[in-house]
Amino acid sequence: MSAHFGLMRRVRHEAALPYVLTAYAKGGTADPFSPGGETPSSGALWIDLMNPTADEIRAAEMALGIELPSRQEAEEIETSSRLYADRKTLVMIATVMVRTTSPQPAMTPITFAFQKDRLVTMRFDDPTPFATFPRKLRKSPENYDTAQKMLLGIIDEIIDRAADVLETVGADLNRISDIVFSEHASGGPRKGADLNAILTRLGQNGLRAANTRESMVSLTRLLAFFPEAGRVCNGEVLEEHWRAVGQDITSLTDHATFLSNKVNFFLDATLGRINSEQNMIIKLFSVLAVVFLPPTLIASIYGMNFQHMPELRWVGGYPLSLIIMLAAAIVPYALFKRKGWL
């Protein structure tokens, strides 16, 4: 008979994100603790704290017998602050993407406090994997009957989300390629393409690809730290699934790097297209200036009204001046066209 997972939640609503404690247990319901220090049931395999205050972090530490890093400490980038062992607890901090579909994708640190029989996560944002993994957990509880499998399951969801983001970025770059490199990009149906909007899309896609790579690099460090530290601290037997996770992280890191290079290529191409269109406009003004310069010279000469200007007394003098000005405009244009300058 498969294991049954239950949960209890305590919520403190705020103007921004609420504080939520969710405890997942094998074989029953785990009671949440209160700031007073009430200990959750021993069956809790995974306890998730979202957006706790400093007082609530201290309460969690007292109740669980662990020491959690503050938000400022979680945001530090040096490895010694992100991966360390505290007695029988492994503290690991990974960087995860949030708001990936919004115009301003961002990153947030996730703290994993791992013990042999319990996993505690602490976060200050709501990444998509932390919404999708509980659904998978309730659907197949028998696959996550240890704290290590819980950790693997969350990391799997983070990797799956990163893959989805890279697929979205790649698809959008293909659409941008169709606009920038289309045969009609400088005329016909594509003439009105908004290249400034394309630059914005390229910037957003570049940021998503960079965030994905940063997230995968942080998971790579976690993957290198956990197996050895887990054996030393808890005598933990490593799951075979870790090897597949490492391969997935490596492939996504390489793909994120490829997409970042692709974004830079399209960025250069789009800027080149914009410069080309600007040069065409400047070229048009230059040609118009050259075309109208001779007629302007002729009109200026005949506007001087010299006394000894015989054409002024001719009946056909005015039509003749118009014909000369028209010829002076046509001849330079025809010459430029023949030389291939237009």
C-alpha positions as CSV (number, residue, x, y, z in Angstrom):
1,M,0.0,0.0,0.0
2,S,1.4,3.4,-1.0
3,A,2.4,5.9,1.6
4,H,-0.1,8.7,2.3
5,F,1.0,12.3,2.5
6,G,-0.8,14.9,4.5
7,L,-0.2,18.6,5.1
8,M,-1.1,21.4,7.3
9,R,-0.6,25.1,6.5
10,R,-0.3,28.2,8.6
11,V,-0.7,31.5,6.7
12,R,0.1,35.1,7.8
13,H,-1.2,37.4,5.1
14,E,0.7,40.6,4.2
15,A,0.6,43.2,1.5
16,A,3.3,41.4,-0.4
17,L,3.7,37.6,-0.2
18,P,2.1,35.8,2.8
19,Y,4.1,33.7,5.2
20,V,3.2,30.1,4.7
21,L,4.4,27.1,6.6
22,T,3.6,23.8,4.9
23,A,4.6,20.4,6.4
24,Y,4.4,17.3,4.3
25,A,4.5,13.9,6.1
26,K,4.6,10.3,5.2
27,G,1.7,8.3,6.6
28,G,-0.3,11.2,8.1
29,T,-0.6,14.9,8.8
30,A,2.2,17.0,10.2
31,D,1.1,19.7,12.5
32,P,2.6,23.2,11.9
33,F,4.5,24.9,14.6
34,S,3.7,28.4,15.9
35,P,6.1,31.2,16.8
36,G,5.9,30.0,20.3
37,G,8.1,27.1,19.4
38,E,5.7,24.2,19.2
39,T,7.4,21.3,17.5
40,P,5.9,19.7,14.4
41,S,5.2,16.0,14.3
42,S,8.2,13.7,13.8
43,G,6.6,12.4,10.6
44,A,7.2,15.6,8.7
45,L,9.6,14.8,5.8
46,W,9.5,18.3,4.2
47,I,8.7,21.6,5.9
48,D,8.5,24.6,3.6
49,L,8.7,28.1,4.9
50,M,7.8,30.9,2.6
51,N,8.6,34.6,3.3
52,P,9.2,34.3,7.1
53,T,10.2,37.2,9.2
54,A,13.3,37.2,11.4
55,D,11.2,36.2,14.5
56,E,9.6,33.4,12.5
57,I,13.0,32.1,11.4
58,R,14.2,32.0,15.0
59,A,11.0,30.2,16.0
60,A,11.6,27.7,13.2
61,E,15.2,27.2,14.3
62,M,14.1,26.5,17.9
63,A,11.3,24.1,16.9
64,L,13.4,22.2,14.4
65,G,16.8,22.3,16.1
66,I,18.6,23.8,13.1
67,E,20.2,27.1,12.3
68,L,18.9,28.8,9.1
69,P,20.7,31.6,7.2
70,S,19.0,35.0,7.1
71,R,17.8,36.5,3.8
72,Q,21.0,38.6,3.5
73,E,23.2,35.6,4.2
74,A,21.2,33.5,1.6
75,E,21.9,36.2,-1.1
76,E,25.7,36.0,-0.6
77,I,27.5,34.5,-3.6
78,E,30.6,32.8,-2.0
79,T,30.4,29.0,-1.9
80,S,31.3,28.8,1.8
81,S,28.2,30.8,2.7
82,R,26.0,28.8,0.4
83,L,27.1,25.2,1.1
84,Y,28.1,24.1,4.5
85,A,27.5,21.4,7.2
86,D,26.2,22.3,10.6
87,R,26.5,19.2,12.8
88,K,24.1,16.7,11.2
89,T,22.4,19.3,9.0
90,L,23.5,20.2,5.4
91,V,22.7,23.8,4.5
92,M,22.6,24.4,0.8
93,I,21.4,27.5,-1.0
94,A,20.5,27.5,-4.7
95,T,19.4,30.3,-6.9
96,V,16.0,29.8,-8.7
97,M,14.2,31.7,-11.3
98,V,10.9,33.5,-10.6
99,R,8.5,35.4,-12.8
100,T,10.0,33.9,-15.9
101,T,7.1,34.8,-18.2
102,S,6.9,38.5,-17.0
103,P,8.8,41.3,-18.8
104,Q,11.2,41.5,-15.8
105,P,12.3,37.9,-14.9
106,A,14.2,37.7,-11.6
107,M,16.2,35.3,-9.3
108,T,15.6,34.3,-5.7
109,P,17.7,32.2,-3.2
110,I,16.2,29.0,-1.9
111,T,17.7,27.5,1.3
112,F,17.7,23.7,1.7
113,A,18.4,22.5,5.2
114,F,18.8,18.7,4.9
115,Q,18.8,16.2,7.7
116,K,18.7,12.4,7.3
117,D,15.0,12.3,8.1
118,R,13.8,15.8,7.2
119,L,14.1,18.5,4.6
120,V,13.4,22.2,5.4
121,T,13.2,24.8,2.7
122,M,13.1,28.5,3.2
123,R,12.2,31.0,0.4
124,F,11.2,34.6,0.1
125,D,9.4,34.3,-3.2
126,D,7.1,31.8,-4.9
127,P,8.9,30.0,-7.8
128,T,6.8,27.8,-10.0
129,P,8.5,24.5,-9.0
130,F,7.2,24.9,-5.4
131,A,3.7,25.0,-6.8
132,T,4.1,22.1,-9.2
133,F,6.0,19.7,-6.9
134,P,3.3,19.3,-4.2
135,R,0.8,18.3,-6.9
136,K,3.2,15.6,-8.1
137,L,3.9,14.6,-4.5
138,R,0.2,14.1,-3.8
139,K,-0.2,12.2,-7.0
140,S,2.7,9.7,-6.4
141,P,3.6,9.8,-2.7
142,E,5.3,6.4,-2.9
143,N,8.1,8.0,-5.0
144,Y,9.0,10.5,-2.3
145,D,9.1,8.5,1.0
146,T,12.5,9.9,2.2
147,A,13.9,13.4,2.7
148,Q,16.5,12.8,0.1
149,K,13.8,11.9,-2.5
150,M,12.0,15.0,-1.5
151,L,15.1,17.1,-2.3
152,L,15.6,15.3,-5.6
153,G,11.9,15.9,-6.5
154,I,12.2,19.6,-5.9
155,I,15.4,19.8,-7.9
156,D,13.8,17.9,-10.7
157,E,11.0,20.4,-10.8
158,I,13.5,23.3,-10.9
159,I,15.3,21.6,-13.8
160,D,12.0,20.9,-15.6
161,R,11.0,24.6,-15.2
162,A,14.4,25.7,-16.5
163,A,14.0,23.5,-19.6
164,D,10.6,25.0,-20.2
165,V,12.1,28.5,-20.0
166,L,14.8,27.6,-22.5
167,E,12.3,26.1,-24.9
168,T,10.3,29.3,-24.7
169,V,13.4,31.4,-25.3
170,G,14.4,29.2,-28.3
171,A,11.0,29.4,-29.9
172,D,10.9,33.2,-29.5
173,L,14.4,33.5,-31.0
174,N,13.2,31.5,-34.0
175,R,10.3,34.0,-34.5
176,I,12.7,36.9,-34.2
177,S,15.0,35.3,-36.7
178,D,12.1,35.2,-39.2
179,I,11.6,38.9,-38.8
180,V,15.2,40.1,-38.8
181,F,16.4,37.8,-41.6
182,S,13.3,37.6,-43.8
183,E,13.6,38.5,-47.4
184,H,10.9,41.0,-46.9
185,A,12.5,42.6,-43.8
186,S,13.4,45.8,-45.7
187,G,10.3,45.9,-47.9
188,G,6.9,44.4,-48.5
189,P,4.9,42.8,-45.6
190,R,7.8,43.1,-43.1
191,K,8.7,46.7,-43.8
192,G,6.8,47.9,-40.7
193,A,8.6,45.5,-38.3
194,D,9.2,47.3,-35.0
195,L,12.9,46.6,-34.5
196,N,12.9,48.5,-31.2
197,A,10.4,46.0,-29.8
198,I,12.6,43.2,-31.1
199,L,15.5,44.7,-29.1
200,T,13.3,44.6,-26.0
201,R,12.4,41.0,-26.6
202,L,16.0,40.1,-27.2
203,G,17.0,41.7,-23.9
204,Q,14.3,39.8,-22.0
205,N,15.3,36.5,-23.6
206,G,18.9,37.1,-22.9
207,L,18.1,37.8,-19.3
208,R,16.0,34.5,-19.1
209,A,18.9,32.5,-20.6
210,A,21.4,34.1,-18.3
211,N,19.2,33.5,-15.2
212,T,18.8,29.9,-16.3
213,R,22.5,29.4,-16.5
214,E,23.0,31.0,-13.1
215,S,20.4,28.7,-11.6
216,M,22.0,25.6,-13.2
217,V,25.5,26.7,-12.0
218,S,24.2,27.0,-8.4
219,L,22.6,23.5,-8.7
220,T,25.9,22.1,-10.0
221,R,27.6,23.3,-6.9
222,L,24.9,21.8,-4.7
223,L,25.2,18.5,-6.6
224,A,29.0,18.5,-6.1
225,F,28.6,19.2,-2.4
226,F,25.7,17.0,-1.3
227,P,26.9,13.4,-2.1
228,E,30.1,13.6,-0.1
229,A,28.8,15.8,2.7
230,G,25.7,13.6,3.1
231,R,27.8,10.5,3.6
232,V,30.1,12.2,6.1
233,C,27.3,13.9,8.2
234,N,24.5,11.4,8.1
235,G,25.8,8.3,6.5
236,E,23.3,8.9,3.7
237,V,23.2,6.4,0.9
238,L,23.1,8.3,-2.4
239,E,20.2,7.8,-4.7
240,E,21.1,6.7,-8.2
241,H,18.9,9.4,-9.6
242,W,21.5,12.0,-8.7
243,R,23.6,11.0,-11.7
244,A,20.7,11.7,-14.1
245,V,20.1,15.0,-12.4
246,G,23.8,16.0,-13.0
247,Q,23.5,15.1,-16.6
248,D,20.4,17.2,-17.0
249,I,22.0,20.2,-15.3
250,T,25.1,19.9,-17.5
251,S,23.0,19.8,-20.7
252,L,20.8,22.7,-19.7
253,T,23.8,24.8,-18.8
254,D,25.3,24.1,-22.2
255,H,22.0,24.9,-23.9
256,A,21.6,28.2,-21.9
257,T,25.1,29.2,-23.0
258,F,24.2,28.4,-26.6
259,L,21.0,30.5,-26.4
260,S,22.9,33.4,-24.8
261,N,25.3,33.4,-27.8
262,K,22.3,33.2,-30.1
263,V,20.7,36.2,-28.4
264,N,24.0,38.2,-28.9
265,F,24.1,37.2,-32.6
266,F,20.5,38.4,-33.1
267,L,21.2,41.5,-31.1
268,D,24.1,42.4,-33.5
269,A,21.9,41.5,-36.5
270,T,19.0,43.7,-35.3
271,L,21.3,46.6,-34.5
272,G,22.8,46.2,-38.0
273,R,19.3,46.2,-39.5
274,I,18.5,49.4,-37.6
275,N,21.8,51.0,-38.8
276,S,21.1,50.0,-42.3
277,E,17.7,51.6,-42.3
278,Q,19.1,54.8,-40.8
279,N,21.8,54.8,-43.5
280,M,19.1,54.4,-46.2
281,I,17.3,57.5,-44.8
282,I,20.5,59.5,-44.7
283,K,21.3,58.3,-48.2
284,L,17.8,59.4,-49.4
285,F,18.3,62.9,-48.0
286,S,21.8,63.1,-49.6
287,V,20.4,62.2,-53.0
288,L,17.6,64.7,-52.7
289,A,20.1,67.4,-51.8
290,V,22.2,66.5,-54.9
291,V,19.2,66.3,-57.2
292,F,17.8,69.7,-56.1
293,L,21.1,71.5,-56.0
294,P,21.4,72.2,-59.8
295,P,17.8,73.5,-60.1
296,T,18.3,75.7,-57.1
297,L,21.5,77.1,-58.7
298,I,19.7,77.9,-61.9
299,A,16.8,79.4,-60.1
300,S,19.2,81.6,-58.1
301,I,20.9,82.8,-61.2
302,Y,17.7,83.8,-62.9
303,G,16.5,85.4,-59.7
304,M,19.3,88.0,-59.7
305,N,17.6,90.3,-62.3
306,F,20.8,91.6,-63.9
307,Q,20.2,94.3,-66.5
308,H,22.1,92.5,-69.3
309,M,20.4,89.1,-69.0
310,P,18.9,88.5,-72.5
311,E,16.8,85.5,-71.5
312,L,14.6,87.8,-69.4
313,R,13.3,89.5,-72.6
314,W,12.6,86.3,-74.4
315,V,9.1,85.1,-74.8
316,G,10.2,81.5,-74.1
317,G,12.7,82.4,-71.4
318,Y,10.6,81.2,-68.5
319,P,9.7,77.8,-70.0
320,L,13.4,77.4,-71.0
321,S,14.5,78.0,-67.4
322,L,12.1,75.4,-66.2
323,I,13.3,72.9,-68.8
324,I,16.9,73.5,-67.8
325,M,16.1,73.1,-64.1
326,L,14.3,69.8,-64.8
327,A,17.2,68.5,-66.9
328,A,19.6,69.5,-64.1
329,A,17.7,67.3,-61.7
330,I,17.3,64.3,-64.1
331,V,20.9,64.2,-65.3
332,P,22.5,63.6,-61.8
333,Y,19.8,61.1,-60.9
334,A,20.3,59.1,-64.1
335,L,24.1,59.2,-63.6
336,F,23.8,57.9,-60.0
337,K,21.5,55.2,-61.2
338,R,23.8,54.1,-63.9
339,K,26.8,54.0,-61.5
340,G,24.8,51.8,-59.1
341,W,24.9,54.3,-56.3
342,L,21.1,54.2,-55.9
